[in-house]
Amino acid sequence: MIDDLPARYHEYLERFVTQVGDVKAGAFAKYDGKLIKKLTFEDFTPLFIEYIEMLDHYRESLDRGDTINDLVIKLLREHAANLVLKPPPELGLR
């Protein structure tokens, strides 16, 4: 999923316009009860990579039956909101 970052950014831009509205990069808007900033590609890339990596670790932890730290869940929710994503429902992050 991290292989084509320009395509992932384009999807983000489409989600942003559809679900948040058409605002300039760097401007703030409300999404899912949170104030988020519309990201440039340079801001999007590390945040998206970190989100995908955290989500993978979270899934692995669930598979192992590990205790999940509330901070990890909070970070995943925040990253998802900033990326205008809904966390996968099967992970119970909502």
Number of C-alpha atoms within 10 A of each C-alpha: 9 12 8 8 16 13 12 17 19 12 13 21 22 15 15 21 13 11 14 18 15 14 13 11 13 12 11 15 16 13 17 13 8 12 11 20 19 24 21 13 16 9 13 18 17 12 16 21 15 13 19 17 13 17 19 12 13 19 14 12 13 13 9 9 9 10 8 11 9 9 9 14 18 12 13 20 18 16 21 19 20 22 23 23 17 13 16 11 8 8 12 8 12 10
